[in-house]
Structures are given as structure tokens and as C-alpha cells.
Amino acid sequence: MKPIEAVKKYGLPDENGRLGLYFIMSAVPNSAGLFVRFEEEHVDLRHIDGTLIASWPMSGLAQRFKQKLPALILVTAEVEERSGMEYFHYVRAQILSGVSATTLAHNFRVGNIVLDLRLHDKGTHARNHGTGFRAYENRLPQLFARVKEI
């Protein structure tokens, strides 16, 4: 299915009245009946009626993830408020790096990371704002192959 067809068929109006597919996608169907199925080699966007809307190769998603987030410094702090001011005591820092399609596929399947759809109707075509990823902060180390304490 072409992106513009998917937006017209399954999209919801945004604050400007444009039809769009702005959804956080997981294995559970959303309010529009859309969900993703995570396979080892690819991710399929489907509707509950069985329609295959889009498919992405897992290797392509892993490459996109690496482009957006090749490495990350994750800092953990204890927070205390004194007289209306926040104070931070940094207790841990880690460098996270290395993403593979296999690791990403596993993390999609177990729900540590989800896809963010960001498309809207431009009249003659769908405007794609790019593949987005959302992850739980406490699960970030699981997304990367290397975790180094610093």
C-alpha cells in the first residue's frame, strides 16, 4: 500500500485538520486498528482487518537507529530538593554503543522499544517525518551490545 493511501484510509485528523498517521506503534492494536508485527528479518505494519500497510527490513531499521543514536552516555543521578532548588548527585555513568538488527528485533518483540509513525497527507503525497523510536529509559542498556561504566 502506498503511504498516501494508508494515510487517507487509516489516518486521523491532526490539530490543523490534516489526516495523519501519528501513532506510537506496538504489537497491541491502537485506536485506528493499526499494530506492528515484529519478525526476525522485518517489521510489518498491519490493520486488524489483515491488511499489510507497510513493511520495513529489520536491517534498515537497525541502520536508521544507528544513524540517529550511534552511542549514548547514560547518567544516573539521585535528585534532592532543598528550599525549592533541585540538587543532583551523579552516581553512575555508562557509555552505550553497538546496535545490531538481531538485538533490535529482540527488543521490539519484548516491548523495550516501539516505532513512532509520523506521516500526514500533503494532498498529492504523504509527508514522512522519518522513522521514530521510543524506548523506556531503564531499558536503554538492553538496546546496545556494549555497555561500559565510566
Order of alpha helices (4+ residues) and beta strands (2+ residues): alpha-beta-beta-beta-beta-beta-alpha-beta-beta-alpha-beta-beta-beta-alpha-beta
